[in-house]
Amino acid sequence: MSPTTVSCPTCGRELEWSAAPFRPFCSERCRLIDLGAWLTEQRAIPGETAPAEPSSEGSPEDEPAKGPAHR
């Protein structure tokens, strides 16, 4: 059986799966390029947009609790 070859998702270079230390990427450079794309939101998993986080100004968490004191 011949070794399994795959294409690097970043540059498209063919590589042997079992011999690739950065798999599925061909090099650390391609791995970091892909990571950067995720961190800068050039890549994303499709889905509904998450609701916006409320501003921290005047949030109920910043105010002291009202009501009977806990003993």
Buried (B, 14 or more C-beta within 10 A) or exposed (E): EEEEEBEBEBEEEEBEEEEBEBBBBBBEEBBEBBEEEEEEEEEEEEEEEEEEEEEEEEEEEEEEEEEEEEE
